[in-house]
Amino acid sequence: MSNTDTARSFFEACETGQGWDRCKEWCHDGAPFACQADALAEIDSLAGYTEWTKGILGPIRDGH
């Protein structure tokens, strides 16, 4: 799988709310996460971000 394919697969899984269980196949354990959004200020790992995305998209059927 190319780097582009890996990135696309991760992005699609993450941004459709599939959570860390699905996203971790394309990531290193303990991968850090940082952003400037206040809503995400306390999230410091990629696992945390993917779970946050899962939680925010959970109630939205077919959310992207």
PDBQT receptor file of N, H, CA, C and O in Angstrom, charges set to zero:
ATOM      1  N   MET A   1       0.859  -1.174   0.000  1.00  0.00    +0.000 N 
ATOM      2  CA  MET A   1       0.000   0.000   0.000  1.00  0.00    +0.000 C 
ATOM      3  C   MET A   1       0.904   1.236   0.000  1.00  0.00    +0.000 C 
ATOM      4  O   MET A   1       1.845   1.324   0.789  1.00  0.00    +0.000 OA
ATOM      5  N   SER A   2       0.616   2.168  -0.874  1.00  0.00    +0.000 N 
ATOM      6  H   SER A   2      -0.149   2.096  -1.514  1.00  0.00    +0.000 HD
ATOM      7  CA  SER A   2       1.413   3.396  -0.950  1.00  0.00    +0.000 C 
ATOM      8  C   SER A   2       1.092   4.312   0.233  1.00  0.00    +0.000 C 
ATOM      9  O   SER A   2       0.087   4.129   0.919  1.00  0.00    +0.000 OA
ATOM     10  N   ASN A   3       1.955   5.291   0.457  1.00  0.00    +0.000 N 
ATOM     11  H   ASN A   3       2.772   5.439  -0.101  1.00  0.00    +0.000 HD
ATOM     12  CA  ASN A   3       1.697   6.266   1.523  1.00  0.00    +0.000 C 
ATOM     13  C   ASN A   3       0.383   7.004   1.287  1.00  0.00    +0.000 C 
ATOM     14  O   ASN A   3      -0.352   7.298   2.229  1.00  0.00    +0.000 OA
ATOM     15  N   THR A   4       0.099   7.296   0.036  1.00  0.00    +0.000 N 
ATOM     16  H   THR A   4       0.697   7.057  -0.729  1.00  0.00    +0.000 HD
ATOM     17  CA  THR A   4      -1.152   7.982  -0.293  1.00  0.00    +0.000 C 
ATOM     18  C   THR A   4      -2.351   7.103   0.040  1.00  0.00    +0.000 C 
ATOM     19  O   THR A   4      -3.339   7.579   0.599  1.00  0.00    +0.000 OA
ATOM     20  N   ASP A   5      -2.263   5.831  -0.302  1.00  0.00    +0.000 N 
ATOM     21  H   ASP A   5      -1.461   5.445  -0.756  1.00  0.00    +0.000 HD
ATOM     22  CA  ASP A   5      -3.362   4.912   0.006  1.00  0.00    +0.000 C 
ATOM     23  C   ASP A   5      -3.553   4.766   1.504  1.00  0.00    +0.000 C 
ATOM     24  O   ASP A   5      -4.683   4.725   1.989  1.00  0.00    +0.000 OA
ATOM     25  N   THR A   6      -2.438   4.686   2.246  1.00  0.00    +0.000 N 
ATOM     26  H   THR A   6      -1.520   4.719   1.852  1.00  0.00    +0.000 HD
ATOM     27  CA  THR A   6      -2.504   4.582   3.706  1.00  0.00    +0.000 C 
ATOM     28  C   THR A   6      -3.167   5.817   4.297  1.00  0.00    +0.000 C 
ATOM     29  O   THR A   6      -4.060   5.709   5.139  1.00  0.00    +0.000 OA
ATOM     30  N   ALA A   7      -2.725   6.997   3.851  1.00  0.00    +0.000 N 
ATOM     31  H   ALA A   7      -2.000   7.085   3.167  1.00  0.00    +0.000 HD
ATOM     32  CA  ALA A   7      -3.302   8.249   4.356  1.00  0.00    +0.000 C 
ATOM     33  C   ALA A   7      -4.787   8.341   4.030  1.00  0.00    +0.000 C 
ATOM     34  O   ALA A   7      -5.586   8.752   4.872  1.00  0.00    +0.000 OA
ATOM     35  N   ARG A   8      -5.154   7.965   2.823  1.00  0.00    +0.000 N 
ATOM     36  H   ARG A   8      -4.505   7.631   2.139  1.00  0.00    +0.000 HD
ATOM     37  CA  ARG A   8      -6.558   8.029   2.413  1.00  0.00    +0.000 C 
ATOM     38  C   ARG A   8      -7.417   7.065   3.239  1.00  0.00    +0.000 C 
ATOM     39  O   ARG A   8      -8.523   7.411   3.654  1.00  0.00    +0.000 OA
ATOM     40  N   SER A   9      -6.904   5.866   3.469  1.00  0.00    +0.000 N 
ATOM     41  H   SER A   9      -6.005   5.585   3.132  1.00  0.00    +0.000 HD
ATOM     42  CA  SER A   9      -7.640   4.882   4.260  1.00  0.00    +0.000 C 
ATOM     43  C   SER A   9      -7.838   5.363   5.691  1.00  0.00    +0.000 C 
ATOM     44  O   SER A   9      -8.929   5.248   6.249  1.00  0.00    +0.000 OA
ATOM     45  N   PHE A  10      -6.762   5.907   6.288  1.00  0.00    +0.000 N 
ATOM     46  H   PHE A  10      -5.875   6.000   5.835  1.00  0.00    +0.000 HD
ATOM     47  CA  PHE A  10      -6.881   6.444   7.648  1.00  0.00    +0.000 C 
ATOM     48  C   PHE A  10      -7.881   7.590   7.685  1.00  0.00    +0.000 C 
ATOM     49  O   PHE A  10      -8.767   7.615   8.540  1.00  0.00    +0.000 OA
ATOM     50  N   PHE A  11      -7.745   8.534   6.767  1.00  0.00    +0.000 N 
ATOM     51  H   PHE A  11      -7.025   8.513   6.073  1.00  0.00    +0.000 HD
ATOM     52  CA  PHE A  11      -8.615   9.709   6.752  1.00  0.00    +0.000 C 
ATOM     53  C   PHE A  11     -10.075   9.298   6.630  1.00  0.00    +0.000 C 
ATOM     54  O   PHE A  11     -10.931   9.798   7.360  1.00  0.00    +0.000 OA
ATOM     55  N   GLU A  12     -10.354   8.393   5.712  1.00  0.00    +0.000 N 
ATOM     56  H   GLU A  12      -9.659   7.987   5.119  1.00  0.00    +0.000 HD
ATOM     57  CA  GLU A  12     -11.739   7.957   5.512  1.00  0.00    +0.000 C 
ATOM     58  C   GLU A  12     -12.294   7.300   6.779  1.00  0.00    +0.000 C 
ATOM     59  O   GLU A  12     -13.423   7.587   7.179  1.00  0.00    +0.000 OA
ATOM     60  N   ALA A  13     -11.520   6.433   7.405  1.00  0.00    +0.000 N 
ATOM     61  H   ALA A  13     -10.604   6.200   7.080  1.00  0.00    +0.000 HD
ATOM     62  CA  ALA A  13     -11.972   5.762   8.633  1.00  0.00    +0.000 C 
ATOM     63  C   ALA A  13     -12.153   6.765   9.771  1.00  0.00    +0.000 C 
ATOM     64  O   ALA A  13     -13.140   6.711  10.505  1.00  0.00    +0.000 OA
ATOM     65  N   CYS A  14     -11.198   7.672   9.910  1.00  0.00    +0.000 N 
ATOM     66  H   CYS A  14     -10.396   7.716   9.314  1.00  0.00    +0.000 HD
ATOM     67  CA  CYS A  14     -11.248   8.656  11.001  1.00  0.00    +0.000 C 
ATOM     68  C   CYS A  14     -12.411   9.627  10.821  1.00  0.00    +0.000 C 
ATOM     69  O   CYS A  14     -13.198   9.847  11.741  1.00  0.00    +0.000 OA
ATOM     70  N   GLU A  15     -12.506  10.192   9.648  1.00  0.00    +0.000 N 
ATOM     71  H   GLU A  15     -11.866  10.013   8.901  1.00  0.00    +0.000 HD
ATOM     72  CA  GLU A  15     -13.482  11.254   9.422  1.00  0.00    +0.000 C 
ATOM     73  C   GLU A  15     -14.898  10.748   9.175  1.00  0.00    +0.000 C 
ATOM     74  O   GLU A  15     -15.809  11.547   8.959  1.00  0.00    +0.000 OA
ATOM     75  N   THR A  16     -15.094   9.444   9.203  1.00  0.00    +0.000 N 
ATOM     76  H   THR A  16     -14.355   8.795   9.378  1.00  0.00    +0.000 HD
ATOM     77  CA  THR A  16     -16.451   8.898   9.149  1.00  0.00    +0.000 C 
ATOM     78  C   THR A  16     -16.828   8.276  10.489  1.00  0.00    +0.000 C 
ATOM     79  O   THR A  16     -17.839   7.582  10.597  1.00  0.00    +0.000 OA
ATOM     80  N   GLY A  17     -16.002   8.531  11.517  1.00  0.00    +0.000 N 
ATOM     81  H   GLY A  17     -15.181   9.095  11.430  1.00  0.00    +0.000 HD
ATOM     82  CA  GLY A  17     -16.344   8.137  12.877  1.00  0.00    +0.000 C 
ATOM     83  C   GLY A  17     -16.192   6.664  13.199  1.00  0.00    +0.000 C 
ATOM     84  O   GLY A  17     -16.947   6.131  14.012  1.00  0.00    +0.000 OA
ATOM     85  N   GLN A  18     -15.224   5.988  12.576  1.00  0.00    +0.000 N 
ATOM     86  H   GLN A  18     -14.610   6.421  11.915  1.00  0.00    +0.000 HD
ATOM     87  CA  GLN A  18     -15.044   4.565  12.837  1.00  0.00    +0.000 C 
ATOM     88  C   GLN A  18     -14.207   4.275  14.077  1.00  0.00    +0.000 C 
ATOM     89  O   GLN A  18     -14.114   3.124  14.503  1.00  0.00    +0.000 OA
ATOM     90  N   GLY A  19     -13.599   5.301  14.659  1.00  0.00    +0.000 N 
ATOM     91  H   GLY A  19     -13.675   6.236  14.313  1.00  0.00    +0.000 HD
ATOM     92  CA  GLY A  19     -12.901   5.149  15.925  1.00  0.00    +0.000 C 
ATOM     93  C   GLY A  19     -11.532   4.497  15.834  1.00  0.00    +0.000 C 
ATOM     94  O   GLY A  19     -11.080   4.078  14.768  1.00  0.00    +0.000 OA
ATOM     95  N   TRP A  20     -10.884   4.427  17.004  1.00  0.00    +0.000 N 
ATOM     96  H   TRP A  20     -11.251   4.768  17.870  1.00  0.00    +0.000 HD
ATOM     97  CA  TRP A  20      -9.514   3.938  17.084  1.00  0.00    +0.000 C 
ATOM     98  C   TRP A  20      -9.390   2.471  16.705  1.00  0.00    +0.000 C 
ATOM     99  O   TRP A  20      -8.389   2.079  16.105  1.00  0.00    +0.000 OA
ATOM    100  N   ASP A  21     -10.369   1.659  17.035  1.00  0.00    +0.000 N 
ATOM    101  H   ASP A  21     -11.182   1.977  17.522  1.00  0.00    +0.000 HD
ATOM    102  CA  ASP A  21     -10.281   0.238  16.691  1.00  0.00    +0.000 C 
ATOM    103  C   ASP A  21     -10.055   0.032  15.201  1.00  0.00    +0.000 C 
ATOM    104  O   ASP A  21      -9.342  -0.891  14.806  1.00  0.00    +0.000 OA
ATOM    105  N   ARG A  22     -10.638   0.860  14.392  1.00  0.00    +0.000 N 
ATOM    106  H   ARG A  22     -11.217   1.609  14.713  1.00  0.00    +0.000 HD
ATOM    107  CA  ARG A  22     -10.449   0.761  12.936  1.00  0.00    +0.000 C 
ATOM    108  C   ARG A  22      -9.212   1.536  12.480  1.00  0.00    +0.000 C 
ATOM    109  O   ARG A  22      -8.479   1.060  11.613  1.00  0.00    +0.000 OA
ATOM    110  N   CYS A  23      -8.970   2.696  13.033  1.00  0.00    +0.000 N 
ATOM    111  H   CYS A  23      -9.565   3.083  13.737  1.00  0.00    +0.000 HD
ATOM    112  CA  CYS A  23      -7.886   3.575  12.578  1.00  0.00    +0.000 C 
ATOM    113  C   CYS A  23      -6.493   3.104  12.996  1.00  0.00    +0.000 C 
ATOM    114  O   CYS A  23      -5.513   3.424  12.323  1.00  0.00    +0.000 OA
ATOM    115  N   LYS A  24      -6.387   2.363  14.077  1.00  0.00    +0.000 N 
ATOM    116  H   LYS A  24      -7.183   2.104  14.624  1.00  0.00    +0.000 HD
ATOM    117  CA  LYS A  24      -5.072   2.013  14.604  1.00  0.00    +0.000 C 
ATOM    118  C   LYS A  24      -4.234   1.171  13.662  1.00  0.00    +0.000 C 
ATOM    119  O   LYS A  24      -3.015   1.111  13.820  1.00  0.00    +0.000 OA
ATOM    120  N   GLU A  25      -4.844   0.526  12.697  1.00  0.00    +0.000 N 
ATOM    121  H   GLU A  25      -5.835   0.575  12.569  1.00  0.00    +0.000 HD
ATOM    122  CA  GLU A  25      -4.074  -0.292  11.762  1.00  0.00    +0.000 C 
ATOM    123  C   GLU A  25      -3.119   0.557  10.920  1.00  0.00    +0.000 C 
ATOM    124  O   GLU A  25      -2.138   0.035  10.390  1.00  0.00    +0.000 OA
ATOM    125  N   TRP A  26      -3.392   1.852  10.792  1.00  0.00    +0.000 N 
ATOM    126  H   TRP A  26      -4.189   2.276  11.223  1.00  0.00    +0.000 HD
ATOM    127  CA  TRP A  26      -2.553   2.733   9.997  1.00  0.00    +0.000 C 
ATOM    128  C   TRP A  26      -1.701   3.679  10.843  1.00  0.00    +0.000 C 
ATOM    129  O   TRP A  26      -1.097   4.606  10.305  1.00  0.00    +0.000 OA
ATOM    130  N   CYS A  27      -1.645   3.460  12.154  1.00  0.00    +0.000 N 
ATOM    131  H   CYS A  27      -2.136   2.707  12.592  1.00  0.00    +0.000 HD
ATOM    132  CA  CYS A  27      -0.963   4.401  13.058  1.00  0.00    +0.000 C 
ATOM    133  C   CYS A  27      -0.011   3.683  14.008  1.00  0.00    +0.000 C 
ATOM    134  O   CYS A  27      -0.106   2.475  14.224  1.00  0.00    +0.000 OA
ATOM    135  N   HIS A  28       0.900   4.458  14.561  1.00  0.00    +0.000 N 
ATOM    136  H   HIS A  28       0.978   5.440  14.385  1.00  0.00    +0.000 HD
ATOM    137  CA  HIS A  28       1.783   3.951  15.606  1.00  0.00    +0.000 C 
ATOM    138  C   HIS A  28       1.076   4.086  16.951  1.00  0.00    +0.000 C 
ATOM    139  O   HIS A  28       0.356   5.058  17.180  1.00  0.00    +0.000 OA
ATOM    140  N   ASP A  29       1.278   3.115  17.840  1.00  0.00    +0.000 N 
ATOM    141  H   ASP A  29       1.863   2.325  17.653  1.00  0.00    +0.000 HD
ATOM    142  CA  ASP A  29       0.750   3.244  19.197  1.00  0.00    +0.000 C 
ATOM    143  C   ASP A  29       1.354   4.489  19.838  1.00  0.00    +0.000 C 
ATOM    144  O   ASP A  29       2.547   4.754  19.694  1.00  0.00    +0.000 OA
ATOM    145  N   GLY A  30       0.544   5.232  20.530  1.00  0.00    +0.000 N 
ATOM    146  H   GLY A  30      -0.426   5.017  20.647  1.00  0.00    +0.000 HD
ATOM    147  CA  GLY A  30       1.015   6.432  21.213  1.00  0.00    +0.000 C 
ATOM    148  C   GLY A  30       1.226   7.628  20.306  1.00  0.00    +0.000 C 
ATOM    149  O   GLY A  30       1.848   8.605  20.723  1.00  0.00    +0.000 OA
ATOM    150  N   ALA A  31       0.726   7.583  19.071  1.00  0.00    +0.000 N 
ATOM    151  H   ALA A  31       0.220   6.789  18.733  1.00  0.00    +0.000 HD
ATOM    152  CA  ALA A  31       0.891   8.710  18.150  1.00  0.00    +0.000 C 
ATOM    153  C   ALA A  31       0.285   9.971  18.759  1.00  0.00    +0.000 C 
ATOM    154  O   ALA A  31      -0.864   9.954  19.201  1.00  0.00    +0.000 OA
ATOM    155  N   PRO A  32       1.046  11.065  18.787  1.00  0.00    +0.000 N 
ATOM    156  CA  PRO A  32       0.528  12.300  19.383  1.00  0.00    +0.000 C 
ATOM    157  C   PRO A  32      -0.443  13.019  18.455  1.00  0.00    +0.000 C 
ATOM    158  O   PRO A  32      -0.481  12.773  17.250  1.00  0.00    +0.000 OA
ATOM    159  N   PHE A  33      -1.218  13.903  19.043  1.00  0.00    +0.000 N 
ATOM    160  H   PHE A  33      -1.188  14.103  20.023  1.00  0.00    +0.000 HD
ATOM    161  CA  PHE A  33      -2.175  14.721  18.304  1.00  0.00    +0.000 C 
ATOM    162  C   PHE A  33      -2.136  16.118  18.900  1.00  0.00    +0.000 C 
ATOM    163  O   PHE A  33      -2.072  16.273  20.120  1.00  0.00    +0.000 OA
ATOM    164  N   ALA A  34      -2.174  17.131  18.053  1.00  0.00    +0.000 N 
ATOM    165  H   ALA A  34      -2.226  17.005  17.063  1.00  0.00    +0.000 HD
ATOM    166  CA  ALA A  34      -2.237  18.519  18.509  1.00  0.00    +0.000 C 
ATOM    167  C   ALA A  34      -3.011  19.333  17.486  1.00  0.00    +0.000 C 
ATOM    168  O   ALA A  34      -2.940  19.075  16.285  1.00  0.00    +0.000 OA
ATOM    169  N   CYS A  35      -3.744  20.310  17.973  1.00  0.00    +0.000 N 
ATOM    170  H   CYS A  35      -3.802  20.519  18.950  1.00  0.00    +0.000 HD
ATOM    171  CA  CYS A  35      -4.434  21.243  17.092  1.00  0.00    +0.000 C 
ATOM    172  C   CYS A  35      -4.705  22.527  17.862  1.00  0.00    +0.000 C 
ATOM    173  O   CYS A  35      -4.458  22.603  19.066  1.00  0.00    +0.000 OA
ATOM    174  N   GLN A  36      -5.209  23.523  17.167  1.00  0.00    +0.000 N 
ATOM    175  H   GLN A  36      -5.409  23.461  16.189  1.00  0.00    +0.000 HD
ATOM    176  CA  GLN A  36      -5.460  24.820  17.793  1.00  0.00    +0.000 C 
ATOM    177  C   GLN A  36      -6.916  25.029  18.182  1.00  0.00    +0.000 C 
ATOM    178  O   GLN A  36      -7.255  26.089  18.709  1.00  0.00    +0.000 OA
ATOM    179  N   ALA A  37      -7.769  24.074  17.944  1.00  0.00    +0.000 N 
ATOM    180  H   ALA A  37      -7.493  23.213  17.515  1.00  0.00    +0.000 HD
ATOM    181  CA  ALA A  37      -9.194  24.217  18.265  1.00  0.00    +0.000 C 
ATOM    182  C   ALA A  37      -9.430  24.029  19.755  1.00  0.00    +0.000 C 
ATOM    183  O   ALA A  37      -8.991  23.033  20.329  1.00  0.00    +0.000 OA
ATOM    184  N   ASP A  38     -10.111  24.962  20.383  1.00  0.00    +0.000 N 
ATOM    185  H   ASP A  38     -10.468  25.771  19.917  1.00  0.00    +0.000 HD
ATOM    186  CA  ASP A  38     -10.399  24.875  21.814  1.00  0.00    +0.000 C 
ATOM    187  C   ASP A  38     -11.152  23.602  22.192  1.00  0.00    +0.000 C 
ATOM    188  O   ASP A  38     -10.926  23.036  23.261  1.00  0.00    +0.000 OA
ATOM    189  N   ALA A  39     -12.041  23.159  21.317  1.00  0.00    +0.000 N 
ATOM    190  H   ALA A  39     -12.224  23.619  20.448  1.00  0.00    +0.000 HD
ATOM    191  CA  ALA A  39     -12.838  21.966  21.612  1.00  0.00    +0.000 C 
ATOM    192  C   ALA A  39     -11.978  20.716  21.755  1.00  0.00    +0.000 C 
ATOM    193  O   ALA A  39     -12.390  19.750  22.397  1.00  0.00    +0.000 OA
ATOM    194  N   LEU A  40     -10.794  20.728  21.165  1.00  0.00    +0.000 N 
ATOM    195  H   LEU A  40     -10.460  21.513  20.643  1.00  0.00    +0.000 HD
ATOM    196  CA  LEU A  40      -9.900  19.565  21.188  1.00  0.00    +0.000 C 
ATOM    197  C   LEU A  40      -8.650  19.808  22.031  1.00  0.00    +0.000 C 
ATOM    198  O   LEU A  40      -7.709  19.016  21.978  1.00  0.00    +0.000 OA
ATOM    199  N   ALA A  41      -8.628  20.867  22.789  1.00  0.00    +0.000 N 
ATOM    200  H   ALA A  41      -9.393  21.510  22.832  1.00  0.00    +0.000 HD
ATOM    201  CA  ALA A  41      -7.428  21.270  23.531  1.00  0.00    +0.000 C 
ATOM    202  C   ALA A  41      -6.903  20.190  24.475  1.00  0.00    +0.000 C 
ATOM    203  O   ALA A  41      -5.695  20.109  24.693  1.00  0.00    +0.000 OA
ATOM    204  N   GLU A  42      -7.767  19.373  25.029  1.00  0.00    +0.000 N 
ATOM    205  H   GLU A  42      -8.749  19.439  24.851  1.00  0.00    +0.000 HD
ATOM    206  CA  GLU A  42      -7.327  18.367  25.995  1.00  0.00    +0.000 C 
ATOM    207  C   GLU A  42      -7.009  17.015  25.360  1.00  0.00    +0.000 C 
ATOM    208  O   GLU A  42      -6.584  16.093  26.055  1.00  0.00    +0.000 OA
ATOM    209  N   ILE A  43      -7.207  16.890  24.078  1.00  0.00    +0.000 N 
ATOM    210  H   ILE A  43      -7.553  17.640  23.513  1.00  0.00    +0.000 HD
ATOM    211  CA  ILE A  43      -6.895  15.640  23.390  1.00  0.00    +0.000 C 
ATOM    212  C   ILE A  43      -5.452  15.700  22.916  1.00  0.00    +0.000 C 
ATOM    213  O   ILE A  43      -5.072  16.604  22.172  1.00  0.00    +0.000 OA
ATOM    214  N   ASP A  44      -4.650  14.735  23.351  1.00  0.00    +0.000 N 
ATOM    215  H   ASP A  44      -4.958  14.001  23.956  1.00  0.00    +0.000 HD
ATOM    216  CA  ASP A  44      -3.224  14.765  23.010  1.00  0.00    +0.000 C 
ATOM    217  C   ASP A  44      -2.723  13.517  22.295  1.00  0.00    +0.000 C 
ATOM    218  O   ASP A  44      -1.517  13.345  22.114  1.00  0.00    +0.000 OA
ATOM    219  N   SER A  45      -3.649  12.642  21.885  1.00  0.00    +0.000 N 
ATOM    220  H   SER A  45      -4.628  12.781  22.031  1.00  0.00    +0.000 HD
ATOM    221  CA  SER A  45      -3.240  11.444  21.152  1.00  0.00    +0.000 C 
ATOM    222  C   SER A  45      -4.139  11.245  19.941  1.00  0.00    +0.000 C 
ATOM    223  O   SER A  45      -5.288  11.688  19.920  1.00  0.00    +0.000 OA
ATOM    224  N   LEU A  46      -3.601  10.578  18.944  1.00  0.00    +0.000 N 
ATOM    225  H   LEU A  46      -2.668  10.219  18.960  1.00  0.00    +0.000 HD
ATOM    226  CA  LEU A  46      -4.397  10.285  17.765  1.00  0.00    +0.000 C 
ATOM    227  C   LEU A  46      -5.541   9.345  18.118  1.00  0.00    +0.000 C 
ATOM    228  O   LEU A  46      -6.634   9.460  17.563  1.00  0.00    +0.000 OA
ATOM    229  N   ALA A  47      -5.297   8.423  19.031  1.00  0.00    +0.000 N 
ATOM    230  H   ALA A  47      -4.409   8.330  19.481  1.00  0.00    +0.000 HD
ATOM    231  CA  ALA A  47      -6.373   7.536  19.496  1.00  0.00    +0.000 C 
ATOM    232  C   ALA A  47      -7.507   8.362  20.099  1.00  0.00    +0.000 C 
ATOM    233  O   ALA A  47      -8.680   8.099  19.835  1.00  0.00    +0.000 OA
ATOM    234  N   GLY A  48      -7.155   9.354  20.905  1.00  0.00    +0.000 N 
ATOM    235  H   GLY A  48      -6.202   9.568  21.120  1.00  0.00    +0.000 HD
ATOM    236  CA  GLY A  48      -8.168  10.219  21.505  1.00  0.00    +0.000 C 
ATOM    237  C   GLY A  48      -8.956  10.992  20.465  1.00  0.00    +0.000 C 
ATOM    238  O   GLY A  48     -10.172  11.136  20.585  1.00  0.00    +0.000 OA
ATOM    239  N   TYR A  49      -8.267  11.492  19.440  1.00  0.00    +0.000 N 
ATOM    240  H   TYR A  49      -7.278  11.375  19.343  1.00  0.00    +0.000 HD
ATOM    241  CA  TYR A  49      -8.950  12.238  18.391  1.00  0.00    +0.000 C 
ATOM    242  C   TYR A  49      -9.905  11.341  17.606  1.00  0.00    +0.000 C 
ATOM    243  O   TYR A  49     -11.031  11.745  17.315  1.00  0.00    +0.000 OA
ATOM    244  N   THR A  50      -9.470  10.137  17.263  1.00  0.00    +0.000 N 
ATOM    245  H   THR A  50      -8.555   9.809  17.499  1.00  0.00    +0.000 HD
ATOM    246  CA  THR A  50     -10.350   9.249  16.495  1.00  0.00    +0.000 C 
ATOM    247  C   THR A  50     -11.578   8.850  17.309  1.00  0.00    +0.000 C 
ATOM    248  O   THR A  50     -12.662   8.675  16.752  1.00  0.00    +0.000 OA
ATOM    249  N   GLU A  51     -11.416   8.706  18.606  1.00  0.00    +0.000 N 
ATOM    250  H   GLU A  51     -10.536   8.847  19.058  1.00  0.00    +0.000 HD
ATOM    251  CA  GLU A  51     -12.570   8.397  19.460  1.00  0.00    +0.000 C 
ATOM    252  C   GLU A  51     -13.475   9.616  19.616  1.00  0.00    +0.000 C 
ATOM    253  O   GLU A  51     -14.696   9.473  19.683  1.00  0.00    +0.000 OA
ATOM    254  N   TRP A  52     -12.891  10.815  19.674  1.00  0.00    +0.000 N 
ATOM    255  H   TRP A  52     -11.899  10.931  19.620  1.00  0.00    +0.000 HD
ATOM    256  CA  TRP A  52     -13.687  12.043  19.735  1.00  0.00    +0.000 C 
ATOM    257  C   TRP A  52     -14.525  12.161  18.459  1.00  0.00    +0.000 C 
ATOM    258  O   TRP A  52     -15.715  12.474  18.513  1.00  0.00    +0.000 OA
ATOM    259  N   THR A  53     -13.886  11.906  17.308  1.00  0.00    +0.000 N 
ATOM    260  H   THR A  53     -12.920  11.652  17.264  1.00  0.00    +0.000 HD
ATOM    261  CA  THR A  53     -14.591  11.973  16.036  1.00  0.00    +0.000 C 
ATOM    262  C   THR A  53     -15.720  10.943  16.000  1.00  0.00    +0.000 C 
ATOM    263  O   THR A  53     -16.818  11.232  15.523  1.00  0.00    +0.000 OA
ATOM    264  N   LYS A  54     -15.447   9.762  16.497  1.00  0.00    +0.000 N 
ATOM    265  H   LYS A  54     -14.556   9.527  16.884  1.00  0.00    +0.000 HD
ATOM    266  CA  LYS A  54     -16.477   8.719  16.569  1.00  0.00    +0.000 C 
ATOM    267  C   LYS A  54     -17.652   9.199  17.414  1.00  0.00    +0.000 C 
ATOM    268  O   LYS A  54     -18.810   9.013  17.039  1.00  0.00    +0.000 OA
ATOM    269  N   GLY A  55     -17.355   9.808  18.542  1.00  0.00    +0.000 N 
ATOM    270  H   GLY A  55     -16.414   9.958  18.846  1.00  0.00    +0.000 HD
ATOM    271  CA  GLY A  55     -18.417  10.290  19.424  1.00  0.00    +0.000 C 
ATOM    272  C   GLY A  55     -19.231  11.412  18.822  1.00  0.00    +0.000 C 
ATOM    273  O   GLY A  55     -20.446  11.468  19.008  1.00  0.00    +0.000 OA
ATOM    274  N   ILE A  56     -18.580  12.297  18.110  1.00  0.00    +0.000 N 
ATOM    275  H   ILE A  56     -17.592  12.252  17.959  1.00  0.00    +0.000 HD
ATOM    276  CA  ILE A  56     -19.294  13.448  17.533  1.00  0.00    +0.000 C 
ATOM    277  C   ILE A  56     -20.119  13.021  16.325  1.00  0.00    +0.000 C 
ATOM    278  O   ILE A  56     -21.172  13.603  16.062  1.00  0.00    +0.000 OA
ATOM    279  N   LEU A  57     -19.656  12.012  15.585  1.00  0.00    +0.000 N 
ATOM    280  H   LEU A  57     -18.801  11.540  15.798  1.00  0.00    +0.000 HD
ATOM    281  CA  LEU A  57     -20.391  11.564  14.400  1.00  0.00    +0.000 C 
ATOM    282  C   LEU A  57     -21.388  10.454  14.693  1.00  0.00    +0.000 C 
ATOM    283  O   LEU A  57     -22.245  10.159  13.860  1.00  0.00    +0.000 OA
ATOM    284  N   GLY A  58     -21.288   9.837  15.864  1.00  0.00    +0.000 N 
ATOM    285  H   GLY A  58     -20.592  10.077  16.540  1.00  0.00    +0.000 HD
ATOM    286  CA  GLY A  58     -22.188   8.733  16.222  1.00  0.00    +0.000 C 
ATOM    287  C   GLY A  58     -23.652   9.037  15.999  1.00  0.00    +0.000 C 
ATOM    288  O   GLY A  58     -24.350   8.232  15.382  1.00  0.00    +0.000 OA
ATOM    289  N   PRO A  59     -24.151  10.179  16.482  1.00  0.00    +0.000 N 
ATOM    290  CA  PRO A  59     -25.573  10.478  16.314  1.00  0.00    +0.000 C 
ATOM    291  C   PRO A  59     -25.965  10.916  14.896  1.00  0.00    +0.000 C 
ATOM    292  O   PRO A  59     -27.151  11.018  14.584  1.00  0.00    +0.000 OA
ATOM    293  N   ILE A  60     -24.967  11.174  14.039  1.00  0.00    +0.000 N 
ATOM    294  H   ILE A  60     -24.003  11.091  14.292  1.00  0.00    +0.000 HD
ATOM    295  CA  ILE A  60     -25.258  11.663  12.691  1.00  0.00    +0.000 C 
ATOM    296  C   ILE A  60     -25.151  10.501  11.715  1.00  0.00    +0.000 C 
ATOM    297  O   ILE A  60     -24.050  10.060  11.386  1.00  0.00    +0.000 OA
ATOM    298  N   ARG A  61     -26.246  10.028  11.272  1.00  0.00    +0.000 N 
ATOM    299  H   ARG A  61     -27.140  10.387  11.539  1.00  0.00    +0.000 HD
ATOM    300  CA  ARG A  61     -26.261   8.898  10.330  1.00  0.00    +0.000 C 
ATOM    301  C   ARG A  61     -25.540   9.286   9.041  1.00  0.00    +0.000 C 
ATOM    302  O   ARG A  61     -25.836  10.326   8.452  1.00  0.00    +0.000 OA
ATOM    303  N   ASP A  62     -24.604   8.462   8.607  1.00  0.00    +0.000 N 
ATOM    304  H   ASP A  62     -24.363   7.617   9.085  1.00  0.00    +0.000 HD
ATOM    305  CA  ASP A  62     -23.813   8.685   7.398  1.00  0.00    +0.000 C 
ATOM    306  C   ASP A  62     -23.062  10.015   7.426  1.00  0.00    +0.000 C 
ATOM    307  O   ASP A  62     -22.915  10.674   6.396  1.00  0.00    +0.000 OA
ATOM    308  N   GLY A  63     -22.591  10.403   8.609  1.00  0.00    +0.000 N 
ATOM    309  H   GLY A  63     -22.711   9.868   9.445  1.00  0.00    +0.000 HD
ATOM    310  CA  GLY A  63     -21.850  11.664   8.735  1.00  0.00    +0.000 C 
ATOM    311  C   GLY A  63     -20.473  11.597   8.103  1.00  0.00    +0.000 C 
ATOM    312  O   GLY A  63     -19.827  10.549   8.104  1.00  0.00    +0.000 OA
ATOM    313  N   HIS A  64     -20.036  12.707   7.571  1.00  0.00    +0.000 N 
ATOM    314  H   HIS A  64     -20.561  13.558   7.570  1.00  0.00    +0.000 HD
ATOM    315  CA  HIS A  64     -18.696  12.831   6.997  1.00  0.00    +0.000 C 
ATOM    316  C   HIS A  64     -18.104  14.159   7.408  1.00  0.00    +0.000 C 
ATOM    317  O   HIS A  64     -16.974  14.474   7.034  1.00  0.00    +0.000 OA
TER     318      HIS A  64
